Amino acid sequence: MANIIIRPAMLEDAEQIHEFIIDLASFEKSRAEVKSTIGDVRKSLFSDDCKAYALIAERRTAAVGMAVYFFNYSTWLGRNGLYLEDLYVSQGYRGLGVGKMLMSHLAAIAMQNSCHRMEWSVLKWNQQAIDVYNSMDAERQNEWVGYRLSGDALKRLAQFSTDN
């Protein structure tokens, strides 16, 4: 798509990234689950010891999308991978190739960092995103079931470690 640039996010983008996070959560019908603040985004993406990174898709200096990612590790491959945590494109720019541009940029980052693969999750009902991923020859992973520990359950399990 003409006039779109992809660039690394900067500290000044923290507020916009947080807005995109809220927009994405609303799109995913999960707005109430967003607990992060702009300060959290600043600290987690732009501090000296950050573990996650972000890209901004921009048109004429206006942010129209983002990708948040981090590096993971495969014990089976003995290599790093890139995990795409969130990809978001503003409503008016969907279907124009912005998401694919962000994915292409992430793939280049993965290759530059000797990553063997790139992974992400998508909601089962988000057919538009699934179609984009299928068009890139991404392989759907059906054999894995995602799990999550959070809140009190996470605290209880951590407490078990200190009790022993």
C-alpha positions, 0 to 999 in steps of 0.5 A: 500500500502506498504511503505506509511506512513501518518503523520501530515504535518510540517512547513518544508512541506509548499513548498511541500504542495504548489506544491501539491496545484498547481498540484491539480489546474492544474489537475482540469483545474484551475491553474490560480485561485491559488493565495496562496503563500508558505508564505500563506500556512505556515501561514494558516496551521502552525501558532499558530492560524491556523484553517486548518490542513494537512496530508502528505502521504510519501513513503521513505521520499518523499511526494506523497500526501496530505490532507488539512482539518478543523473542521466544525459544524452542528447545526442540530447535535450539533456536530463538523464535519471534512471537507476535503478541498483538497486531492491530490495524485501524478500522479505516485501513483494514483490507488494504495490506497494512497488516501484511506489511507489518507481518512482512516487517516482523518476518524480516526482523525474525530472519535478522535475529536468526529466528527459526519461526514466527508464531502468534494466536488468532481468535477462531471467529476472526476470519479476516485475519485468518484469511490474511495468515492463510494467504501468507502460507502460515500453518495453522497449529491445531495440536496445541491448546493454550493455557493461562495462569493469572491472578490468584491462581498464579499467586497460589502456584508461586506460593507453592514454590516458596512453601517447599 
